[in-house]
Amino acid sequence: MKWEGNRQSDNVEDRCGDGAPMLGGRSIGIGTIVVALIGGWVLGINPLTLLGVLSGGGSVVQAPAPAHAPPAHDTMAQFVSTVLADTEDVWGPIFQQGGGTYREPRLVLFRGAVPTACGTGQAAMGPFYCPGDQKVYIDLSFYDQLKNQLGAPGDFAQAYVIAHEVGHHVQHLLGISGQVEQMRGRVSQVAYNRLSVKLELQADCLAGVWAHHADQQRQILEQGDIEEAMNAAAKIGDDALQRAQTGQVVPDSFTHGTSVQRQRWFRTGLQSGSVQACDTFSAASL
């Protein structure tokens, strides 16, 4: 992926030195990363968001001291800042063309745990988006886990992670994720899981929309990049994760989509570049 020398976003906060408290005073074992991913990044939304603030039972956590920009010598932070800037450069004009205004999210780098408007975020959850403060949170050690534990290396696989989370921000701005959350408790758990799958696959599609426009505008894609993203999508499908963890696949428990579905919807966004093409909720099949 061609990213060096491109604009870096000013919307990145470095909170790695905050020393945020752990949830309930306890830490989550990193050895349970696959299980945590099922409830964290693969879901794309902090589980505390689903169980807390959005269900009416949570509270806003007191904000820590003001964050600072990432250190200039931190290559990974520079990469994240560049990808975030690229999403800003894509989504700003798309919203403007639709008669709206894109409110840029902030991206928070943290280590271990971090207070958010959705509760205490944990590194073991993987990257997540909190609609309560409209921020994406990521512990950069996740990228080592993505490569070494999940078998999804590559800089464009890492960019796909960020673009997926920004996709959840787009859904929040459009009111889509709020409509899905309103169905919690009104439908069965299986039915709600199906809605969650559609929400996640749409975020994958929106990540593809970003890649489409970013490449058209700035020619960021290099040989093998698409394969990296497709491999990452395959590794974090519900069926792949369940099979790796338990050896069994339970479709009714899916909340994110199968490997094939996640690949298909990323490809749909990538090939079309159209937000309208990402309407997973009206699709005849996923």
Secondary structure as UniProt FT lines:
FT   TURN            4..5
FT   STRAND          12..14
FT   TURN            16..17
FT   HELIX           23..25
FT   HELIX           30..32
FT   HELIX           33..39
FT   TURN            40..44
FT   HELIX           47..51
FT   HELIX           53..55
FT   TURN            72..73
FT   HELIX           75..97
FT   TURN            98..99
FT   STRAND          106..109
FT   STRAND          113..116
FT   TURN            117..118
FT   STRAND          119..122
FT   HELIX           123..125
FT   STRAND          128..130
FT   TURN            131..134
FT   STRAND          135..138
FT   TURN            140..141
FT   HELIX           142..148
FT   HELIX           155..174
FT   HELIX           176..181
FT   TURN            182..186
FT   HELIX           189..218
FT   TURN            223..224
FT   HELIX           225..235
FT   HELIX           238..246
FT   HELIX           251..253
FT   HELIX           259..272
FT   HELIX           276..278
FT   TURN            280..282
//
